[in-house]
Amino acid sequence: MPAEDYRKSYALSLIDNFPPPPKGRPFPRIDQADVVAGLRDRVNDPHKQNQSAASLCGPAAFFYCVLNYKPELYVQYVIDLFTTGKARIGSLKVEPSPACRVYQPPADKIAAVDWIALASLRDSENTIMDYSSADDTASGITRPGTLASWLRDIGYQGVRDDSNYYFCKGRKEIEAFDRDMRINRDVCLLVNDNILDAHKQRLKSMFCNHWIVVDDAPQLNGDQISVSVYSWGKPYRIPGTGSLSVRDFSLNFYGYVSGIPKYN
């Protein structure tokens, strides 16, 4: 469900009143004009948020949910990070390391605003490895328990984690996330990214490597499924045309995290 118009209007007003950067800017290699333009794009169309080449699908899934319900929280979060180097949503506190903040994200790998929002969250959660480059991989991984914790920290109710790393899920879990979508829960699927590629959807994967967000309740017709999702800065339809068997969908499906978006 997209955010109400009044929320979008308020979020855009926050952008219009973006404060000037302080001396000793927390993100010294990122231009404020790029952040402002990126914020406007994402408030107007949350699909524009794009992890791109960075391994930040977990934070991207999380903030896609926020953008679709209370974009003003996302905007204030980015403004606070850019101007103070730290931010808070609910009880979720984010304070990225200096290595993360001084990085200059290459435009062909990730947009400046997405680096600030996504990398700051991921880096702030890491206790050993900094997330300080769009080329980092291991330090960008988001586990299901972490995503579930982020949702709880900003006030999601009834957060459910039905996922694992190596064993694919099946029809029972597909029907469960279908029910969740129909009662207005946000649903993030843990998958192997084969599932987004028409040439690989029927290949069995050995592990999960990606988070996507369900945009609408899936269409289940007998043993066939089709579903609209968000990933990598745009909407996808799985499969691109027609439908996919539940068995084939399950070859790259490792479960989901869901919750009711009633955060403050």
Stockholm file with secondary structure:
# STOCKHOLM 1.0

chainA/1-264         MPAEDYRKSYALSLIDNFPPPPKGRPFPRIDQADVVAGLRDRVNDPHKQNQSAASLCGPAAFFYCVLNYKPELYVQYVIDLFTTGKARIGSLKVEPSPACRVYQPPADKIAAVDWIALASLRDSENTIMDYSSADDTASGITRPGTLASWLRDIGYQGVRDDSNYYFCKGRKEIEAFDRDMRINRDVCLLVNDNILDAHKQRLKSMFCNHWIVVDDAPQLNGDQISVSVYSWGKPYRIPGTGSLSVRDFSLNFYGYVSGIPKYN
#=GR chainA/1-264 SS CCCCHHHHHHHHHHHHTCCCCCSSCSSTTSCHHHHHHHHHHHHHCGGGCCCTTSSCHHHHHHHHHHHHHCHHHHHHHHHHHHHHSCEEETTEEECCCHHHHTCCCCTTTCCHHHIIIIIHHHHHHCSSSCCCCTTCCGGGCCCHHHHHHHHHHTTCEEEEEEECSSSCCCHHHHHHHHHHHHTTCEEEEEECGGGGCTTTTTSCCSSCCEEEEECSCCEEETTEEEEEEEETTEEEEESSSSCEEHHHHHTTEEEEEEEECCCC
#=GC SS_cons         CCCCHHHHHHHHHHHHTCCCCCSSCSSTTSCHHHHHHHHHHHHHCGGGCCCTTSSCHHHHHHHHHHHHHCHHHHHHHHHHHHHHSCEEETTEEECCCHHHHTCCCCTTTCCHHHIIIIIHHHHHHCSSSCCCCTTCCGGGCCCHHHHHHHHHHTTCEEEEEEECSSSCCCHHHHHHHHHHHHTTCEEEEEECGGGGCTTTTTSCCSSCCEEEEECSCCEEETTEEEEEEEETTEEEEESSSSCEEHHHHHTTEEEEEEEECCCC
//
